[in-house]
Amino acid sequence: MSQPGPETLDAIAALQRVAELFAERRSQLARQVGITETQWQVLEEVDDETFMPSMFARRRSCSPAAVSRTLRQLLDRELVRATIGEDDGRQRVYRLTAKGRRTLDQLARRRQRAIESIWQPMRRTELKSFTRLTNDLADRLEAYSEKQ
């Protein structure tokens, strides 16, 4: 097996840097509106009328207890409300409150400002090239992970 060349190692380092900065920026956005990233993810899911805590937990590979804890935090902060399901009285239906909607709207505005500052100055050809490259890389990572 041959050793990776410097270009490969530089590309990996650049990707790691972008991933770390992207994650930090998402965390920063959440903090700016007074919530955690996990709370943000749950708020976005609750905004979808088909939200089910158990499905969310499965997709995120986290425990149902962790999702319940996050929902409790959002209920306590009055960002979501829960009602009893019409079809099944054992099921709770979660919806955004007006305060929850405002929080998501704030996040969207802040995110849009970042997109305008960071991404929009790039040329379309650069963006298309970046998209092709990152999609190809993601496909390769998925395929490699499935073999392991």
Number of C-alpha atoms within 10 A of each C-alpha: 3 4 7 8 8 9 9 11 12 11 11 12 12 12 13 12 12 12 12 12 12 12 13 12 14 17 16 15 21 22 13 13 15 12 17 17 16 15 19 24 15 21 24 15 18 22 18 13 11 11 17 15 22 15 12 18 17 11 9 11 9 12 14 15 12 13 19 14 13 19 23 15 15 21 17 11 13 14 21 23 19 15 11 12 12 10 7 9 10 9 13 15 19 24 20 24 17 12 13 23 17 14 20 20 12 16 18 13 12 15 15 13 12 14 12 11 11 10 13 11 9 11 10 11 9 10 13 11 12 12 12 12 12 13 12 12 12 12 12 12 11 11 11 10 9 8 6 5
